[in-house]
């Protein structure tokens, strides 16, 4: 008996998008639902049904989410609408307007920290009436909202602000679909920044890697569509920073593409990309002089910059990147290169004198703990780790906590020492 061919169109479409398993599709479905302001999900059994020879016709909510996921008509995914429901195959313009109004009210209601000027009524009216898309203040309100979310994240942590970031991104995505070309380009420009920031939040919150990749890819797509080569390069830098240290070849490829590709990064952003390249070189086992030369290039790039500006999601890229931050990141490169004593010296010096946001201070303090452990100072490493834990635990700064777990593993041979035992117990309690 021959095997049923199933729904090859659906399977081919999801494989083209890097979703290699039906579980990947279910996870992506949840992420796209959130992007659209929907609280929805599917299990592997439902995905299997869609890939079968009788996939059925999805309900209205599922149709909207699937179309967002694949950017294809449902018929191109192998679905056939029932004759009796052809009138439901698409939503009416009025339904779309209502949905957009709900999205806007949702993001403003879910994120009280946002300062969007005229408030939900003003923005809802802008969506409901296409002629209002020409209002130049609309994009400014969205920029202000994004910066507000970013400021909240720096102190309260990613999980607190992720819902607002996701809904803001959904608002931008929805507005851009109907906006005239000049406004659409501005919206997508803000959207690229919002998507990159959302990827960052997901990574720090501990989301699966492919969720972070999805939002990075969205940011890169929108940067390309708007012709913003610098933003595209910046997304490559952020992808390099999000790459697991056990995949240094990919990290190096991404960092080099960001720093040396066919675009011009602002000096501060180029300095950060070069230091990321140095870290990747250290992880690949490159000679110390190659790492040091690349760090020298990073310092030279930073020397070309003007005065630093306050960090902002919507301002100049890496505007707040300072010498203290470069030196702290350079210390990480030296740690990866097997020079923990040098890393300890740099981190202690620049953490003492530099001004860092709470997340950054937690992250670099966690690296200091790891460098101390590698340098043979288990008690000092553990006490420094506890300091980092106090900074990172309540807001849930995931990258700092990840480094602390790495340090705790390094300290396993000293587990009977009181300070080490305290750190390991604190991490165990936090995880539980």
C-alpha positions as CSV (number, residue, x, y, z in Angstrom):
1,X,0.0,0.0,0.0
2,X,1.5,3.4,-1.0
3,X,2.1,6.0,1.7
4,X,-0.1,9.1,1.6
5,X,1.8,12.1,0.1
6,X,0.5,14.4,2.9
7,X,0.7,18.1,2.4
8,X,4.1,18.7,0.7
9,X,3.5,22.5,0.2
10,X,3.3,23.1,4.0
11,X,6.3,20.9,4.8
12,X,8.4,22.6,2.0
13,X,7.4,26.0,3.3
14,X,8.4,25.4,6.9
15,X,11.7,23.7,5.9
16,X,12.6,26.8,3.7
17,X,12.2,28.9,6.9
18,X,14.5,26.7,8.9
19,X,11.8,24.9,10.9
20,X,13.2,21.4,10.7
21,X,10.7,19.7,13.0
22,X,7.0,20.0,13.6
23,X,7.9,21.1,17.2
24,X,9.8,24.1,15.6
25,X,6.6,25.1,13.8
26,X,4.6,24.9,17.0
27,X,7.1,27.2,18.8
28,X,7.2,29.6,15.9
29,X,3.4,29.7,15.8
30,X,3.4,30.9,19.5
31,X,6.0,33.6,18.8
32,X,4.0,34.9,15.8
33,X,0.8,34.8,17.7
34,X,2.4,37.0,20.4
35,X,3.7,39.3,17.6
36,X,0.1,39.8,16.5
37,X,-1.2,40.4,20.0
38,X,-2.8,36.9,20.2
39,X,-2.6,34.5,23.1
40,X,-2.5,31.3,21.1
41,X,-0.5,28.1,20.5
42,X,-0.7,24.7,18.8
43,X,0.8,21.4,19.6
44,X,2.8,19.0,17.4
45,X,-0.4,17.0,16.8
46,X,-2.0,20.0,15.1
47,X,1.1,20.7,13.0
48,X,1.1,17.0,11.9
49,X,-2.6,17.4,10.9
50,X,-1.7,20.4,8.7
51,X,1.0,18.3,7.0
52,X,-1.4,15.4,6.4
53,X,-3.3,14.8,3.1
54,X,-6.4,16.3,4.8
55,X,-5.1,19.4,6.6
56,X,-8.6,20.9,7.0
57,X,-9.2,24.6,6.9
58,X,-7.8,26.6,9.9
59,X,-10.0,28.8,12.0
60,X,-9.8,32.6,11.6
61,X,-7.2,33.1,14.3
62,X,-5.0,30.3,12.9
63,X,-5.3,31.7,9.4
64,X,-4.1,35.1,10.5
65,X,-1.1,33.6,12.4
66,X,-0.1,31.2,9.6
67,X,-0.2,33.9,7.0
68,X,2.1,36.1,9.3
69,X,4.5,33.1,9.8
70,X,4.9,32.2,6.2
71,X,4.0,35.4,4.3
72,X,2.0,33.2,2.0
73,X,-1.6,32.7,1.1
74,X,-3.1,29.7,2.8
75,X,-3.8,28.1,-0.5
76,X,0.0,28.2,-1.2
77,X,0.4,26.2,2.0
78,X,-1.8,23.4,0.8
79,X,-5.1,24.5,2.4
80,X,-8.4,24.5,0.5
81,X,-11.2,26.7,1.9
82,X,-14.6,25.0,2.1
83,X,-17.0,26.5,-0.4
84,X,-19.4,27.4,2.4
85,X,-16.7,29.4,4.1
86,X,-15.2,31.3,1.2
87,X,-16.6,34.5,2.7
88,X,-14.5,33.9,5.8
89,X,-11.2,33.3,3.9
90,X,-10.2,36.9,4.5
91,X,-11.2,39.5,7.1
92,X,-13.1,42.6,6.1
93,X,-11.5,46.0,6.1
94,X,-13.6,46.9,9.1
95,X,-12.5,43.8,11.0
96,X,-8.8,44.7,10.2
97,X,-9.4,48.2,11.6
98,X,-11.0,46.9,14.8
99,X,-8.1,44.5,15.2
100,X,-5.6,47.2,14.8
101,X,-7.4,49.4,17.3
102,X,-7.3,46.5,19.8
103,X,-3.6,46.0,19.2
104,X,-2.8,49.6,20.0
105,X,-5.0,49.7,23.1
106,X,-3.3,46.5,24.1
107,X,0.2,47.7,23.9
108,X,-0.6,50.9,25.7
109,X,-2.6,49.2,28.4
110,X,0.0,46.5,29.0
111,X,2.9,48.9,29.3
112,X,2.0,51.8,31.6
113,X,5.7,53.0,31.5
114,X,5.3,54.0,27.8
115,X,4.9,57.6,27.1
116,X,3.1,57.8,23.8
117,X,2.0,61.4,23.8
118,X,-1.6,61.5,22.7
119,X,-2.4,58.1,24.2
120,X,-4.5,55.2,22.8
121,X,-7.3,57.3,21.4
122,X,-4.9,59.3,19.2
123,X,-3.1,56.2,17.9
124,X,-6.2,54.2,17.5
125,X,-7.7,56.9,15.4
126,X,-4.5,57.0,13.3
127,X,-4.9,53.3,12.5
128,X,-8.7,53.5,11.9
129,X,-8.4,56.3,9.4
130,X,-5.8,55.6,6.6
131,X,-5.5,59.3,5.9
132,X,-3.9,59.8,9.3
133,X,-0.9,57.6,8.4
134,X,0.6,60.8,7.0
135,X,0.8,62.2,10.5
136,X,4.6,62.7,11.2
137,X,4.0,62.4,14.9
138,X,2.9,58.8,14.8
139,X,6.4,57.4,14.2
140,X,7.8,59.6,16.9
141,X,5.3,58.2,19.4
142,X,6.4,54.7,18.5
143,X,10.1,55.7,18.9
144,X,9.3,57.2,22.3
145,X,7.5,54.0,23.3
146,X,10.4,51.8,22.3
147,X,12.9,53.9,24.3
148,X,10.5,53.7,27.3
149,X,10.5,50.0,27.1
150,X,14.3,49.9,26.9
151,X,14.7,52.1,29.9
152,X,12.4,49.9,31.9
153,X,14.3,46.8,30.8
154,X,17.6,48.1,32.1
155,X,16.4,48.0,35.7
156,X,13.4,45.6,35.8
157,X,14.6,42.9,33.5
158,X,13.5,41.3,30.2
159,X,10.5,39.2,31.4
160,X,8.8,42.3,32.8
161,X,8.9,44.2,29.5
162,X,8.8,41.5,26.9
163,X,5.0,41.6,26.6
164,X,5.1,45.4,25.9
165,X,7.9,45.0,23.4
166,X,6.1,42.2,21.5
167,X,2.9,44.2,21.3
168,X,4.7,47.3,20.2
169,X,6.3,45.3,17.5
170,X,2.9,43.9,16.5
171,X,1.6,47.5,16.3
172,X,4.4,48.6,14.0
173,X,4.0,45.5,11.8
174,X,0.2,46.2,11.5
175,X,0.6,49.9,10.8
176,X,3.2,49.3,8.1
177,X,1.0,47.0,6.1
178,X,-1.3,49.9,5.1
179,X,0.9,52.9,5.4
180,X,1.9,54.9,2.3
181,X,5.5,54.4,1.2
182,X,7.3,57.3,2.9
183,X,5.6,56.5,6.3
184,X,6.0,52.7,5.8
185,X,9.8,53.2,5.4
186,X,9.9,55.1,8.7
187,X,7.8,52.5,10.4
188,X,10.0,49.7,9.2
189,X,13.1,51.7,10.4
190,X,11.6,51.8,13.9
191,X,10.5,48.2,13.5
192,X,14.1,47.0,12.7
193,X,15.2,48.6,16.0
194,X,12.2,47.1,17.9
195,X,12.7,43.6,16.4
196,X,16.5,43.7,17.3
197,X,15.6,44.8,20.8
198,X,12.9,42.1,21.1
199,X,15.5,39.5,20.1
200,X,17.8,40.8,22.8
201,X,15.0,40.5,25.4
202,X,14.2,37.0,24.4
203,X,17.9,36.0,24.6
204,X,18.2,37.5,28.1
205,X,15.0,35.9,29.2
206,X,16.2,32.5,28.2
207,X,14.0,31.9,25.2
208,X,14.9,29.1,22.8
209,X,17.7,30.1,20.4
210,X,15.5,29.9,17.3
211,X,13.1,32.5,18.8
212,X,16.0,35.0,19.1
213,X,17.0,34.1,15.6
214,X,13.5,34.8,14.3
215,X,13.5,38.3,15.6
216,X,17.0,39.0,14.5
217,X,16.0,37.9,11.0
218,X,13.0,40.2,11.1
219,X,15.2,43.1,12.1
220,X,17.7,42.4,9.3
221,X,14.9,42.1,6.8
222,X,13.4,45.4,7.7
223,X,16.9,47.1,7.8
224,X,17.5,45.8,4.2
225,X,14.1,47.0,3.0
226,X,14.8,50.5,4.3
227,X,18.3,50.6,2.9
228,X,19.9,50.9,6.3
229,X,23.2,49.1,5.8
230,X,24.5,50.2,9.2
231,X,21.5,48.7,11.0
232,X,21.9,45.5,9.0
233,X,25.5,45.3,10.1
234,X,24.5,46.0,13.7
235,X,22.0,43.1,13.7
236,X,24.9,40.9,12.5
237,X,26.9,42.1,15.5
238,X,24.0,41.3,17.8
239,X,23.8,37.8,16.2
240,X,27.5,37.3,16.9
241,X,26.9,38.3,20.6
242,X,24.0,35.9,20.8
243,X,26.0,33.0,19.4
244,X,27.0,30.3,21.9
245,X,30.6,30.4,22.8
246,X,30.9,26.8,21.8
247,X,30.3,27.9,18.1
248,X,33.2,30.4,17.7
249,X,33.5,29.9,14.0
250,X,30.0,31.3,13.5
251,X,30.6,34.0,16.0
252,X,33.7,35.0,14.1
253,X,32.0,35.0,10.7
254,X,29.2,37.3,12.0
255,X,31.5,39.7,13.8
256,X,33.8,40.0,10.8
257,X,30.8,40.6,8.5
258,X,29.6,43.3,10.8
259,X,32.9,45.0,11.2
260,X,34.3,44.6,7.7
261,X,31.3,44.1,5.4
262,X,30.2,46.4,2.6
263,X,28.7,49.1,4.9
264,X,29.9,51.8,7.2
265,X,29.2,51.4,10.8
266,X,29.5,54.4,13.1
267,X,32.8,54.4,14.9
268,X,31.4,53.3,18.3
269,X,29.4,50.4,16.7
270,X,32.5,49.4,14.7
271,X,34.6,49.4,17.9
272,X,32.1,47.0,19.5
273,X,32.0,44.8,16.4
274,X,35.8,44.6,16.4
275,X,36.0,43.6,20.1
276,X,33.4,40.9,19.4
277,X,35.7,39.7,16.6
278,X,38.6,39.6,19.1
279,X,36.6,37.5,21.5
280,X,35.7,35.0,18.7
281,X,39.3,34.8,17.7
282,X,40.3,34.0,21.2
283,X,37.6,31.3,21.3
284,X,39.0,29.7,18.1
285,X,42.4,29.5,19.6
286,X,44.0,32.2,17.5
287,X,47.4,33.5,18.5
288,X,47.4,36.2,21.2
289,X,48.9,38.8,18.9
290,X,46.0,38.4,16.5
291,X,43.5,39.0,19.4
292,X,45.5,42.0,20.5
293,X,45.7,43.5,17.0
294,X,42.0,43.3,16.7
295,X,41.5,44.9,20.1
296,X,43.9,47.7,18.9
297,X,41.7,48.2,15.9
298,X,38.7,48.5,18.2
299,X,40.4,51.2,20.2
300,X,41.4,53.0,17.0
301,X,37.7,53.0,15.9
302,X,36.6,54.3,19.2
303,X,39.2,57.1,19.0
304,X,37.5,58.3,15.8
305,X,34.2,58.8,17.6
306,X,32.9,62.1,19.1
307,X,31.5,62.4,22.6
308,X,29.3,59.5,23.8
309,X,25.6,60.1,24.0
310,X,23.0,58.6,26.3
311,X,22.2,55.0,25.1
312,X,19.0,54.8,23.2
313,X,17.1,52.2,21.1
314,X,16.3,54.7,18.5
315,X,19.3,57.0,18.5
316,X,22.7,56.6,16.8
317,X,23.9,53.0,17.0
318,X,26.0,52.3,20.1
319,X,25.9,56.0,21.0
320,X,26.6,55.1,24.7
321,X,29.5,52.8,24.0
322,X,32.4,54.0,26.2
323,X,36.1,53.1,26.8
324,X,35.1,51.5,30.1
325,X,32.7,49.2,28.3
326,X,35.3,48.4,25.6
327,X,37.9,47.5,28.3
328,X,35.5,45.3,30.2
329,X,34.6,43.5,27.0
330,X,38.3,43.2,26.2
331,X,38.8,41.6,29.5
332,X,36.4,38.9,28.4
333,X,38.5,38.3,25.3
334,X,41.6,37.9,27.5
335,X,39.6,35.4,29.7
336,X,38.7,33.4,26.7
337,X,42.3,33.5,25.5
338,X,43.5,31.9,28.7
339,X,44.7,35.1,30.4
340,X,42.5,35.2,33.5
341,X,44.9,37.4,35.6
342,X,44.8,40.1,32.9
343,X,41.0,39.8,32.7
344,X,40.7,40.2,36.5
345,X,42.9,43.3,36.5
346,X,40.9,45.0,33.7
347,X,37.5,44.2,35.1
348,X,38.3,45.3,38.6
349,X,39.8,48.6,37.3
350,X,36.9,49.5,34.9
351,X,34.0,48.2,37.1
352,X,35.4,50.5,39.8
353,X,35.5,53.6,37.7
354,X,33.0,53.1,34.9
355,X,29.3,53.9,34.8
356,X,27.3,50.8,33.8
357,X,23.6,50.1,33.6
358,X,22.4,47.5,36.2
359,X,22.3,44.7,33.6
360,X,25.9,45.4,32.3
361,X,27.3,45.7,35.8
362,X,25.8,42.3,36.7
363,X,27.1,40.8,33.5
364,X,30.7,42.0,33.8
365,X,30.8,41.2,37.6
366,X,29.8,37.7,36.7
367,X,32.7,37.5,34.2
368,X,35.0,38.9,36.9
369,X,33.9,36.0,39.2
370,X,34.7,33.5,36.4
371,X,38.1,35.1,35.7
372,X,38.9,34.9,39.5
373,X,38.0,31.3,39.5
374,X,40.3,30.6,36.5
375,X,43.0,32.6,38.2
376,X,43.0,30.3,41.2
377,X,41.1,32.5,43.6
378,X,38.0,30.4,44.5
379,X,36.9,32.3,47.6
380,X,37.1,35.7,46.0
381,X,35.4,34.3,42.9
382,X,32.5,33.0,45.0
383,X,32.1,36.3,46.9
384,X,32.2,38.2,43.7
385,X,29.7,35.8,42.2
386,X,27.3,36.4,45.1
387,X,27.6,40.1,44.4
388,X,26.7,39.5,40.8
389,X,23.8,37.2,41.8
390,X,22.3,40.0,44.0
391,X,22.4,42.3,41.0
392,X,21.0,39.8,38.5
393,X,18.5,37.6,40.4
394,X,15.5,39.9,41.0
395,X,15.4,41.4,37.5
396,X,16.3,38.0,35.9
397,X,19.3,39.2,33.9
398,X,19.7,35.9,32.1
399,X,23.2,36.4,30.5
400,X,24.7,37.3,33.9
401,X,23.0,34.3,35.5
402,X,24.3,32.1,32.7
403,X,27.9,33.3,33.4
404,X,27.4,32.6,37.1
405,X,26.4,29.0,36.4
406,X,29.5,28.7,34.3
407,X,31.6,30.0,37.2
408,X,29.9,27.6,39.7
409,X,30.9,24.7,37.4
410,X,34.5,26.0,37.4
411,X,34.4,26.1,41.2
412,X,33.1,22.5,41.6
413,X,36.5,21.2,42.8
414,X,36.3,23.7,45.7
415,X,32.7,22.9,46.6
416,X,33.5,22.3,50.3
417,X,34.8,25.9,50.8
418,X,32.1,27.9,52.6
419,X,31.9,30.8,50.1
420,X,31.7,28.4,47.2
421,X,29.1,26.3,48.8
422,X,27.0,29.5,49.5
423,X,27.2,30.5,45.9
424,X,26.3,27.1,44.6
425,X,23.4,26.8,47.0
426,X,22.1,30.3,46.1
427,X,22.1,29.4,42.4
428,X,20.3,26.1,43.1
429,X,17.7,27.9,45.1
430,X,17.2,30.5,42.4
431,X,16.8,27.8,39.7
432,X,14.3,25.9,41.9
